[in-house]
Amino acid sequence: MHKKYHSKRQDGFAKYRARHTLLLLPPAKRRALQRNLIFIGATLGAVLLIALFSKAHAAGGANVVDDGAVNAPGECNVDAWYSANRHAGSTHNATLSPACTFSAMPAVQWGAALSRATAAGKGETQISPQVKAQVLSREDLGLELAIAAGAHVALDRQHGFDGADLNVPLTWQALVPLRLNLNAGWSHAYNDGDQKHRLTWGAGFEYQLAEWLTLIGERYGQEGGEQAWQAGPRFHVGKRVDVDLVVGRSLIGERAQWLTTGATLRF
């Protein structure tokens, strides 16, 4: 009886401490975190319902830097993430991205991303079909190499085509807990007649500290365009669900900062 009472007291104190810590955050950051948690909770609920009718497995997250792996044949994943500008609450975006590898084409992963970006009260929705083909997988060397391509179409604009990109991701398993990802690619952007062609690049790492925790970080950019980094922990909730909490910052212009909450369901 005494142990049960003591446990209840500890639980009550932990809840009070968490609530107190949340109240100490500035109002803008508190609202951003609350929106992130609401979005990720709703998304997890949706994808867990999908899991009841599915059978699959994969990787993903809110990373910009891709890896050289594809899902195993017959397996899938659903990624969802929500990013909010830390100093401008009206600037945020949400993305839902499923991907699958079919048994008939075991080296090719098919996917799509549906995203909604909002800034200064104006929003734009995009759909991006994607495909990634693995061209090299050497377990003895810890190397995986792929070629990925995607297109971007705006759903609420007269000129819908927004561009395309080509990327070559390479993954090296340097150590048992450490994976290094390198990207080199090309991007074509089209916005109402304004066309731009840029080389793209990126480098990232995944370091598994424990069975339930991996640290992720990446640095990426475009020739004459976006330059940024982001990093944070990835929590493994069992074998099917990962949850990311990522802080990022642009390295050009006003050096915007953002907070991203993401989740990956493997089924």
N, C-alpha and C positions, 0 to 999 in steps of 0.2 A: 504493500500500500504506500509506504514511504517513497519507494523508487518511482512509482507511477505518479505521485504528486510532484516529486522533484522533476520528472521529465516534463510534466505539463508546465511547470514554472519556467524551465529552460526554453520550451517552445514559445511560450508567451513573451519571454525576454527577447528571443531571436526575432520574432515578428515585430516587436516594438523597435528594436535596433534598426531593422531593415526599413521600417516606415520613417524613422527619424532621419536615416541617411538620405532617403529619397527627398525629404522635405528640405534638406540642406542644399540641394542642387538649385542653381538659378532657374527661374520660371521657364525660360525658353528651352533649356536643356531638359528640364523635367517633362515638359510637354512633348519634346521630341522623343525621349525615351519611352514615355507612355504610348505614343502613337506606334513606335517600333514594336513594343511588346503586344499591343492589341493586334497589329497586322500579323505578326508571326504566330500568335495564338490562333487566330482565325485560319491562317494558312495551314498550320500543323493539323488542325481539326479536319480541314478539307482533304489534305493528302493522306491522313490516316484512314479516312473513309475509303479513299482509293485503294489503300493497301489491303483492305478487307477482300477486295475482288481481284487482286493482282499477285504476281509472283516475279520478283526481280532483284537487282542489286547494281550499285554504281557509285560515282563520286560527284563532286561539284562544289557549290557554294557561291559566295558573292565575289569570287576572284575575277580579276580582269586578265591576269596571266594564266593561260591555259596549260594543261599538262599533255603529255604524249600518249596517255592511256585512253582506251574506249571501254564501254561496258562489255562484260562477258556476253556471249551470244544468248539471246532470250531474256536479257535483264535490262532494267530501266532505272531512272532516277527522276525525281522532281525537285528542282531548286526553286526557292522563293526568297526574295530579300527586299528590304525596305531601307532606303537611305534618306536621311534628313540633314539639311545644312545646319550646322551647329549655331550659326549666328543669323540665320534668316529662316524662320519657321515656315514661310510660305514656299520655300524651295525644297522639293523632295521628289522622290521617284520610287515606284514599286515595280517589281519584275517577277513573273512566273515563267519557269523554263523547264519543260519536260524533255527527256532524251532517252532513246532506246536503241539497242542493237538487236537485230533480228537474226535468228539462227541461219537463215538462207544466205546472209551476208555478214559473216562473223567478224570482219575487220572494219565494218562501216557503222558509224553511230549517227542516227538521224535525230534531229531535235528542232526546237523552235523556242523563241522567247517572245512573250507578250509583256510590254512595258508601258508604264504611264508616268510621264514626267510633268511636273507642275512647277512653275516659277512665276512669281508676281501675279498670281490669280489666273494665269493662263496655262492650259494643259495640252499635251499632245500624246497620242497613243500610237505605238509602233508594234508591228509584228515582224519577227526576224527568223525566217527559216534557216536552218543550219545543218551542216553535214561535216563529219570528221572521219577520215580514213587513216587507220594505222598502217604505216609502211615498214616499221621495224620494231621488233620486240625481242630483246636479248636478255633473258633473266641472268645468264652467267656474267654479263657486263653491267647489269642494272640499268640498261638503256631502253627507252621507248621513244619512238619518233612518229609523228603524224602530220597530216595536211588537213587543215580546217578551212572552210569557206562559209560565208553567210551573206545574206542580203537584208536590207532594211526598208520597210514600207510603212509610211505614215497613213493611218486610217482616217484621219480627220483633216486632210489637206487636199487641195485640188490636184497638185502634183505629188502623187503618193510616193514615188520612188525616192528614197533618201540616201541610197548608196550601197556599197558592198565592200567586203574585205576578204583577204586571203592571209592565212597565218600558218606558220610552221612551228609547232611546239615540240620541244625536246625535253625529256625528263631523265635525270640521272639519279639513281639510288646510291648516293655517295656513302652512306652508312645505313645500318639497319633502321634507325629512327629518323633519318634525314633524307628528304627528297628535294632536289633542286630542279626548277623549271626555267627554261629559257625559250623565249619567243622571238621570231623575226617575221615580219609580214608587210603587207601593203594595204592601204585603205583608199577607197574611192568615195568621196562625199558629194552629194548632189542636192542642192537646195534652191529650187526655183531658178534654175539656170546657172547658179554659181557652183562650179565644179572644182574640186580639189583632189589631188592625188598626193598621198603621203606615205612614207615608209613608217612602219610601226615596230616597236621593240618592247621587251619586258623581261624581267627576271624575278623569280620568287622562290621561297623555300617553305617547306612544311616539316616541322620538327616535333616528333611525338614524345612528349614528356612522360605521359602515363597512358594506360589503356583507355582512359576517359578524356584525355586532354592532348591537343596538338596546338602548337604555336604556328601561326601563318603570317607571312609578310611578303610584300612585293613592291617593286618599283617599275613603272612603265611610262611610255610616252609615244608621241608622234613627232615626225620631222616637222619643225616649225609650228607645232600645235601643242596639245595637252601634254603636261608632265605632272606626275603625281606619285604618291606612295600610299599604302594602307597596310595595317597590321592589327593583329589581335588574337584572342584565343578561339579555338574551335572545340566545343564540348561534344563528346560522343555519348549519346543517350542510347545505350544498347548497341546493337549491330546495324540498325536500320536508320537511325536518325542522328544527324549532326546539327548543332546550333552554333552559328558564328556571331561574335560581337566584335566589330571591326571599326577602328578609327582611321580616317584617311585625311589627306591634305594635298591640295594642289600646289605645285611649285612655280606657277606662273600667275600673272595678273594679280588679283586680290588675295591669292593664296587661301581660297575657301577651304573650310574644314567640314567634315561630315561624320556622322555616326551611322553605321549600317548594322542591322540585325537580319540575319539570314538563317535559313534552315534547308537541309537536304534530307529527303526521304529516299531510301534505296528499297526497291521491292522487286 
